Every structure is written in structure tokens, then in C-alpha cells.
């Protein structure tokens, strides 16, 4: 049986999505697909996505990065939950 993860959004992620809705409305469909992918395989064990574990990033700050074109989705995996922290353009994604 395949393990499923619950995908949860932080307040910061919700704020980013509101901005995306205005800036790049087609990204909402990409986000839905990304959520489904992360619910199945947040560690990218099947190699279906461009996911990296970020070095020197604490839990709670988005230890993992999913590349979606020019956008970066940062998230943490905590037990059976995937917590989405931010969704930003590449140019803004790695700034503190």
C-alpha cells in the first residue's frame, strides 16, 4: 500500500498564493498538481520531480525545494505531513 501525506499550507504560503493569483494565474493549476505530487512522494524517491533538500536550512524554514519552472516551492516534511512554506519566483526564493 502506498503511503499518503497530508499537505498543509502555512500562513506565509497562503499569502504567496494570493500574490500569485494576481501575478501568474496559471500557476494555480501547477500548484494543484504539485500538491498531489507531494502527497504521494515528498522525498522524490520515484524521481518524478526536481526536488532538492536544501543545505543548512532548519526545519520550519522549508528544508526542501520543488522547482516549478521559474518558481520555487519550499516545504518541510514532518511525519506524515508536508507543510508548504513559500512559493516565490526563483529570484526571490532564497532570500531570508
N, CA, C and O atoms as a GROMACS GRO file, in nm:
protein
  384
    1UNK      N    1   0.083  -0.119   0.000
    1UNK     CA    2   0.000   0.000   0.000
    1UNK      C    3   0.088   0.126   0.000
    1UNK      O    4   0.188   0.133   0.072
    2UNK      N    5   0.051   0.222  -0.080
    2UNK     CA    6   0.128   0.344  -0.095
    2UNK      C    7   0.098   0.440   0.020
    2UNK      O    8  -0.018   0.459   0.056
    3UNK      N    9   0.203   0.499   0.076
    3UNK     CA   10   0.186   0.594   0.185
    3UNK      C   11   0.141   0.730   0.130
    3UNK      O   12   0.193   0.776   0.028
    4UNK      N   13   0.045   0.793   0.195
    4UNK     CA   14  -0.004   0.925   0.157
    4UNK      C   15   0.029   1.025   0.267
    4UNK      O   16   0.021   0.992   0.386
    5UNK      N   17   0.066   1.143   0.228
    5UNK     CA   18   0.099   1.250   0.321
    5UNK      C   19  -0.011   1.356   0.314
    5UNK      O   20  -0.071   1.378   0.210
    6UNK      N   21  -0.036   1.420   0.428
    6UNK     CA   22  -0.130   1.533   0.431
    6UNK      C   23  -0.052   1.657   0.393
    6UNK      O   24   0.055   1.683   0.449
    7UNK      N   25  -0.103   1.734   0.299
    7UNK     CA   26  -0.037   1.856   0.256
    7UNK      C   27  -0.107   1.974   0.322
    7UNK      O   28  -0.226   1.996   0.302
    8UNK      N   29  -0.031   2.050   0.401
    8UNK     CA   30  -0.085   2.165   0.475
    8UNK      C   31  -0.014   2.292   0.430
    8UNK      O   32   0.103   2.288   0.391
    9UNK      N   33  -0.083   2.403   0.435
    9UNK     CA   34  -0.025   2.531   0.395
    9UNK      C   35  -0.006   2.621   0.516
    9UNK      O   36  -0.094   2.631   0.601
   10UNK      N   37   0.109   2.686   0.523
   10UNK     CA   38   0.134   2.784   0.630
   10UNK      C   39   0.070   2.918   0.590
   10UNK      O   40   0.026   2.935   0.476
   11UNK      N   41   0.064   3.010   0.683
   11UNK     CA   42   0.008   3.143   0.653
   11UNK      C   43   0.091   3.213   0.545
   11UNK      O   44   0.037   3.280   0.457
   12UNK      N   45   0.222   3.198   0.554
   12UNK     CA   46   0.310   3.260   0.455
   12UNK      C   47   0.283   3.205   0.315
   12UNK      O   48   0.285   3.280   0.217
   13UNK      N   49   0.259   3.074   0.306
   13UNK     CA   50   0.229   3.014   0.178
   13UNK      C   51   0.096   3.067   0.123
   13UNK      O   52   0.086   3.098   0.004
   14UNK      N   53  -0.004   3.077   0.209
   14UNK     CA   54  -0.134   3.131   0.167
   14UNK      C   55  -0.118   3.274   0.114
   14UNK      O   56  -0.181   3.312   0.014
   15UNK      N   57  -0.034   3.352   0.180
   15UNK     CA   58  -0.009   3.490   0.136
   15UNK      C   59   0.059   3.490  -0.002
   15UNK      O   60   0.023   3.569  -0.090
   16UNK      N   61   0.156   3.401  -0.021
   16UNK     CA   62   0.223   3.390  -0.151
   16UNK      C   63   0.125   3.351  -0.262
   16UNK      O   64   0.133   3.403  -0.373
   17UNK      N   65   0.033   3.259  -0.231
   17UNK     CA   66  -0.065   3.215  -0.331
   17UNK      C   67  -0.158   3.330  -0.371
   17UNK      O   68  -0.195   3.341  -0.488
   18UNK      N   69  -0.195   3.413  -0.276
   18UNK     CA   70  -0.278   3.529  -0.310
   18UNK      C   71  -0.204   3.621  -0.407
   18UNK      O   72  -0.265   3.675  -0.500
   19UNK      N   73  -0.076   3.640  -0.387
   19UNK     CA   74   0.004   3.723  -0.479
   19UNK      C   75   0.015   3.656  -0.615
   19UNK      O   76   0.007   3.722  -0.719
   20UNK      N   77   0.034   3.526  -0.616
   20UNK     CA   78   0.048   3.451  -0.741
   20UNK      C   79  -0.080   3.462  -0.823
   20UNK      O   80  -0.075   3.475  -0.946
   21UNK      N   81  -0.193   3.455  -0.756
   21UNK     CA   82  -0.320   3.462  -0.825
   21UNK      C   83  -0.328   3.588  -0.913
   21UNK      O   84  -0.385   3.584  -1.022
   22UNK      N   85  -0.270   3.698  -0.865
   22UNK     CA   86  -0.270   3.823  -0.942
   22UNK      C   87  -0.159   3.823  -1.047
   22UNK      O   88  -0.179   3.871  -1.159
   23UNK      N   89  -0.044   3.771  -1.011
   23UNK     CA   90   0.076   3.781  -1.094
   23UNK      C   91   0.083   3.675  -1.204
   23UNK      O   92   0.122   3.706  -1.317
   24UNK      N   93   0.047   3.553  -1.171
   24UNK     CA   94   0.058   3.441  -1.267
   24UNK      C   95  -0.055   3.342  -1.241
   24UNK      O   96  -0.032   3.237  -1.181
   25UNK      N   97  -0.178   3.374  -1.286
   25UNK     CA   98  -0.294   3.290  -1.253
   25UNK      C   99  -0.282   3.144  -1.297
   25UNK      O  100  -0.340   3.057  -1.233
   26UNK      N  101  -0.208   3.116  -1.404
   26UNK     CA  102  -0.198   2.977  -1.450
   26UNK      C  103  -0.117   2.890  -1.352
   26UNK      O  104  -0.124   2.767  -1.359
   27UNK      N  105  -0.041   2.953  -1.262
   27UNK     CA  106   0.037   2.878  -1.164
   27UNK      C  107  -0.052   2.806  -1.063
   27UNK      O  108  -0.006   2.712  -0.997
   28UNK      N  109  -0.177   2.846  -1.050
   28UNK     CA  110  -0.265   2.780  -0.954
   28UNK      C  111  -0.286   2.634  -0.992
   28UNK      O  112  -0.289   2.547  -0.904
   29UNK      N  113  -0.301   2.605  -1.120
   29UNK     CA  114  -0.315   2.466  -1.165
   29UNK      C  115  -0.185   2.389  -1.141
   29UNK      O  116  -0.188   2.272  -1.102
   30UNK      N  117  -0.072   2.453  -1.164
   30UNK     CA  118   0.058   2.390  -1.139
   30UNK      C  119   0.071   2.358  -0.990
   30UNK      O  120   0.124   2.253  -0.953
   31UNK      N  121   0.023   2.448  -0.904
   31UNK     CA  122   0.028   2.424  -0.760
   31UNK      C  123  -0.060   2.305  -0.719
   31UNK      O  124  -0.022   2.228  -0.631
   32UNK      N  125  -0.175   2.291  -0.781
   32UNK     CA  126  -0.261   2.175  -0.750
   32UNK      C  127  -0.188   2.045  -0.784
   32UNK      O  128  -0.190   1.950  -0.706
   33UNK      N  129  -0.125   2.043  -0.901
   33UNK     CA  130  -0.050   1.923  -0.942
   33UNK      C  131   0.067   1.898  -0.848
   33UNK      O  132   0.096   1.783  -0.814
   34UNK      N  133   0.135   2.004  -0.806
   34UNK     CA  134   0.248   1.990  -0.714
   34UNK      C  135   0.201   1.935  -0.580
   34UNK      O  136   0.269   1.851  -0.520
   35UNK      N  137   0.085   1.981  -0.532
   35UNK     CA  138   0.029   1.930  -0.406
   35UNK      C  139   0.000   1.782  -0.415
   35UNK      O  140   0.027   1.708  -0.320
   36UNK      N  141  -0.055   1.737  -0.527
   36UNK     CA  142  -0.082   1.594  -0.546
   36UNK      C  143   0.048   1.514  -0.548
   36UNK      O  144   0.055   1.405  -0.492
   37UNK      N  145   0.149   1.567  -0.614
   37UNK     CA  146   0.279   1.500  -0.620
   37UNK      C  147   0.341   1.488  -0.481
   37UNK      O  148   0.392   1.383  -0.445
   38UNK      N  149   0.335   1.597  -0.403
   38UNK     CA  150   0.394   1.595  -0.269
   38UNK      C  151   0.317   1.504  -0.174
   38UNK      O  152   0.375   1.448  -0.082
   39UNK      N  153   0.188   1.489  -0.196
   39UNK     CA  154   0.108   1.398  -0.113
   39UNK      C  155   0.151   1.254  -0.134
   39UNK      O  156   0.138   1.171  -0.043
   40UNK      N  157   0.203   1.222  -0.251
   40UNK     CA  158   0.247   1.086  -0.282
   40UNK      C  159   0.394   1.063  -0.252
   40UNK      O  160   0.430   0.957  -0.200
   41UNK      N  161   0.481   1.161  -0.284
   41UNK     CA  162   0.625   1.137  -0.279
   41UNK      C  163   0.703   1.265  -0.247
   41UNK      O  164   0.771   1.319  -0.335
   42UNK      N  165   0.695   1.316  -0.123
   42UNK     CA  166   0.763   1.442  -0.092
   42UNK      C  167   0.916   1.431  -0.091
   42UNK      O  168   0.985   1.532  -0.102
   43UNK      N  169   0.968   1.310  -0.078
   43UNK     CA  170   1.114   1.291  -0.080
   43UNK      C  171   1.167   1.263  -0.220
   43UNK      O  172   1.287   1.247  -0.238
   44UNK      N  173   1.078   1.257  -0.319
   44UNK     CA  174   1.112   1.232  -0.459
   44UNK      C  175   1.186   1.099  -0.477
   44UNK      O  176   1.283   1.092  -0.552
   45UNK      N  177   1.140   0.996  -0.410
   45UNK     CA  178   1.202   0.864  -0.421
   45UNK      C  179   1.183   0.804  -0.560
   45UNK      O  180   1.264   0.722  -0.604
   46UNK      N  181   1.076   0.845  -0.629
   46UNK     CA  182   1.049   0.794  -0.764
   46UNK      C  183   1.117   0.878  -0.872
   46UNK      O  184   1.115   0.839  -0.989
   47UNK      N  185   1.176   0.991  -0.835
   47UNK     CA  186   1.248   1.075  -0.930
   47UNK      C  187   1.160   1.144  -1.033
   47UNK      O  188   1.205   1.172  -1.144
   48UNK      N  189   1.035   1.173  -0.998
   48UNK     CA  190   0.941   1.235  -1.093
   48UNK      C  191   0.948   1.387  -1.093
   48UNK      O  192   0.890   1.450  -1.182
   49UNK      N  193   1.015   1.450  -0.998
   49UNK     CA  194   1.015   1.596  -0.987
   49UNK      C  195   1.155   1.646  -0.957
   49UNK      O  196   1.244   1.569  -0.922
   50UNK      N  197   1.173   1.776  -0.972
   50UNK     CA  198   1.301   1.840  -0.941
   50UNK      C  199   1.295   1.890  -0.796
   50UNK      O  200   1.265   2.006  -0.770
   51UNK      N  201   1.324   1.798  -0.703
   51UNK     CA  202   1.318   1.828  -0.560
   51UNK      C  203   1.459   1.816  -0.504
   51UNK      O  204   1.532   1.722  -0.535
   52UNK      N  205   1.496   1.913  -0.420
   52UNK     CA  206   1.626   1.910  -0.354
   52UNK      C  207   1.608   1.938  -0.206
   52UNK      O  208   1.520   2.015  -0.166
   53UNK      N  209   1.692   1.873  -0.125
   53UNK     CA  210   1.697   1.906   0.017
   53UNK      C  211   1.799   2.018   0.030
   53UNK      O  212   1.914   2.002  -0.012
   54UNK      N  213   1.760   2.129   0.088
   54UNK     CA  214   1.848   2.244   0.099
   54UNK      C  215   1.944   2.227   0.215
   54UNK      O  216   1.908   2.175   0.321
   55UNK      N  217   2.065   2.271   0.196
   55UNK     CA  218   2.172   2.259   0.296
   55UNK      C  219   2.162   2.375   0.394
   55UNK      O  220   2.133   2.488   0.355
   56UNK      N  221   2.186   2.348   0.521
   56UNK     CA  222   2.189   2.448   0.627
   56UNK      C  223   2.057   2.524   0.642
   56UNK      O  224   2.058   2.643   0.675
   57UNK      N  225   1.945   2.457   0.619
   57UNK     CA  226   1.814   2.518   0.639
   57UNK      C  227   1.744   2.440   0.750
   57UNK      O  228   1.734   2.318   0.745
   58UNK      N  229   1.698   2.513   0.851
   58UNK     CA  230   1.631   2.449   0.966
   58UNK      C  231   1.490   2.407   0.930
   58UNK      O  232   1.427   2.462   0.840
   59UNK      N  233   1.441   2.308   1.004
   59UNK     CA  234   1.301   2.269   0.990
   59UNK      C  235   1.215   2.389   1.028
   59UNK      O  236   1.243   2.458   1.126
   60UNK      N  237   1.112   2.413   0.952
   60UNK     CA  238   1.028   2.529   0.974
   60UNK      C  239   1.057   2.641   0.875
   60UNK      O  240   0.978   2.734   0.862
   61UNK      N  241   1.170   2.631   0.805
   61UNK     CA  242   1.208   2.732   0.707
   61UNK      C  243   1.197   2.679   0.564
   61UNK      O  244   1.229   2.751   0.470
   62UNK      N  245   1.152   2.557   0.548
   62UNK     CA  246   1.141   2.498   0.415
   62UNK      C  247   1.268   2.426   0.376
   62UNK      O  248   1.346   2.475   0.295
   63UNK      N  249   1.289   2.309   0.433
   63UNK     CA  250   1.410   2.232   0.409
   63UNK      C  251   1.418   2.173   0.269
   63UNK      O  252   1.526   2.141   0.220
   64UNK      N  253   1.304   2.159   0.204
   64UNK     CA  254   1.301   2.101   0.070
   64UNK      C  255   1.256   2.207  -0.030
   64UNK      O  256   1.180   2.298   0.004
   65UNK      N  257   1.303   2.193  -0.153
   65UNK     CA  258   1.267   2.285  -0.260
   65UNK      C  259   1.218   2.206  -0.380
   65UNK      O  260   1.284   2.114  -0.426
   66UNK      N  261   1.101   2.244  -0.430
   66UNK     CA  262   1.046   2.187  -0.552
   66UNK      C  263   1.051   2.294  -0.659
   66UNK      O  264   0.994   2.402  -0.643
   67UNK      N  265   1.120   2.264  -0.767
   67UNK     CA  266   1.133   2.360  -0.877
   67UNK      C  267   1.015   2.344  -0.973
   67UNK      O  268   0.988   2.234  -1.022
   68UNK      N  269   0.946   2.455  -0.998
   68UNK     CA  270   0.831   2.458  -1.090
   68UNK      C  271   0.857   2.568  -1.192
   68UNK      O  272   0.804   2.678  -1.178
   69UNK      N  273   0.936   2.540  -1.292
   69UNK     CA  274   0.974   2.642  -1.390
   69UNK      C  275   1.060   2.746  -1.323
   69UNK      O  276   1.164   2.715  -1.264
   70UNK      N  277   1.018   2.873  -1.331
   70UNK     CA  278   1.091   2.982  -1.268
   70UNK      C  279   1.048   3.005  -1.124
   70UNK      O  280   1.094   3.100  -1.060
   71UNK      N  281   0.962   2.920  -1.072
   71UNK     CA  282   0.910   2.933  -0.936
   71UNK      C  283   0.970   2.825  -0.847
   71UNK      O  284   1.007   2.718  -0.894
   72UNK      N  285   0.979   2.856  -0.716
   72UNK     CA  286   1.030   2.760  -0.618
   72UNK      C  287   0.931   2.746  -0.504
   72UNK      O  288   0.889   2.845  -0.444
   73UNK      N  289   0.894   2.622  -0.475
   73UNK     CA  290   0.805   2.591  -0.364
   73UNK      C  291   0.892   2.531  -0.254
   73UNK      O  292   0.960   2.431  -0.277
   74UNK      N  293   0.890   2.591  -0.136
   74UNK     CA  294   0.969   2.540  -0.023
   74UNK      C  295   0.876   2.478   0.079
   74UNK      O  296   0.770   2.532   0.110
   75UNK      N  297   0.918   2.362   0.130
   75UNK     CA  298   0.832   2.288   0.223
   75UNK      C  299   0.917   2.204   0.318
   75UNK      O  300   1.036   2.183   0.296
   76UNK      N  301   0.852   2.157   0.424
   76UNK     CA  302   0.910   2.064   0.520
   76UNK      C  303   0.826   1.938   0.524
   76UNK      O  304   0.706   1.942   0.495
   77UNK      N  305   0.887   1.828   0.560
   77UNK     CA  306   0.815   1.703   0.584
   77UNK      C  307   0.827   1.673   0.732
   77UNK      O  308   0.938   1.662   0.785
   78UNK      N  309   0.713   1.659   0.798
   78UNK     CA  310   0.710   1.632   0.941
   78UNK      C  311   0.618   1.513   0.965
   78UNK      O  312   0.496   1.528   0.968
   79UNK      N  313   0.677   1.395   0.981
   79UNK     CA  314   0.598   1.274   0.999
   79UNK      C  315   0.520   1.243   0.874
   79UNK      O  316   0.578   1.219   0.768
   80UNK      N  317   0.387   1.245   0.884
   80UNK     CA  318   0.303   1.218   0.766
   80UNK      C  319   0.242   1.345   0.709
   80UNK      O  320   0.143   1.340   0.637
   81UNK      N  321   0.302   1.461   0.743
   81UNK     CA  322   0.254   1.588   0.692
   81UNK      C  323   0.360   1.661   0.612
   81UNK      O  324   0.479   1.660   0.646
   82UNK      N  325   0.316   1.723   0.504
   82UNK     CA  326   0.401   1.809   0.424
   82UNK      C  327   0.350   1.950   0.447
   82UNK      O  328   0.234   1.980   0.416
   83UNK      N  329   0.435   2.038   0.500
   83UNK     CA  330   0.394   2.175   0.531
   83UNK      C  331   0.457   2.267   0.427
   83UNK      O  332   0.579   2.278   0.418
   84UNK      N  333   0.372   2.333   0.349
   84UNK     CA  334   0.417   2.425   0.245
   84UNK      C  335   0.447   2.560   0.309
   84UNK      O  336   0.363   2.616   0.379
   85UNK      N  337   0.568   2.613   0.285
   85UNK     CA  338   0.608   2.739   0.348
   85UNK      C  339   0.607   2.858   0.256
   85UNK      O  340   0.563   2.966   0.297
   86UNK      N  341   0.653   2.843   0.133
   86UNK     CA  342   0.656   2.957   0.042
   86UNK      C  343   0.653   2.912  -0.102
   86UNK      O  344   0.692   2.801  -0.136
   87UNK      N  345   0.604   3.002  -0.187
   87UNK     CA  346   0.602   2.982  -0.332
   87UNK      C  347   0.639   3.115  -0.392
   87UNK      O  348   0.559   3.209  -0.393
   88UNK      N  349   0.761   3.123  -0.444
   88UNK     CA  350   0.812   3.250  -0.494
   88UNK      C  351   0.889   3.231  -0.624
   88UNK      O  352   0.932   3.121  -0.656
   89UNK      N  353   0.905   3.340  -0.698
   89UNK     CA  354   0.991   3.332  -0.816
   89UNK      C  355   1.134   3.299  -0.773
   89UNK      O  356   1.174   3.331  -0.661
   90UNK      N  357   1.208   3.238  -0.860
   90UNK     CA  358   1.345   3.198  -0.829
   90UNK      C  359   1.427   3.314  -0.773
   90UNK      O  360   1.503   3.296  -0.678
   91UNK      N  361   1.412   3.431  -0.830
   91UNK     CA  362   1.492   3.547  -0.790
   91UNK      C  363   1.467   3.588  -0.645
   91UNK      O  364   1.553   3.652  -0.583
   92UNK      N  365   1.352   3.553  -0.589
   92UNK     CA  366   1.316   3.592  -0.452
   92UNK      C  367   1.321   3.475  -0.354
   92UNK      O  368   1.314   3.496  -0.233
   93UNK      N  369   1.333   3.354  -0.404
   93UNK     CA  370   1.312   3.234  -0.322
   93UNK      C  371   1.416   3.212  -0.214
   93UNK      O  372   1.382   3.164  -0.106
   94UNK      N  373   1.540   3.246  -0.238
   94UNK     CA  374   1.647   3.210  -0.144
   94UNK      C  375   1.688   3.324  -0.053
   94UNK      O  376   1.784   3.312   0.023
   95UNK      N  377   1.615   3.434  -0.060
   95UNK     CA  378   1.642   3.546   0.031
   95UNK      C  379   1.580   3.519   0.165
   95UNK      O  380   1.473   3.458   0.172
   96UNK      N  381   1.644   3.563   0.273
   96UNK     CA  382   1.586   3.542   0.406
   96UNK      C  383   1.460   3.622   0.431
   96UNK      O  384   1.402   3.613   0.539
   0.00000   0.00000   0.00000
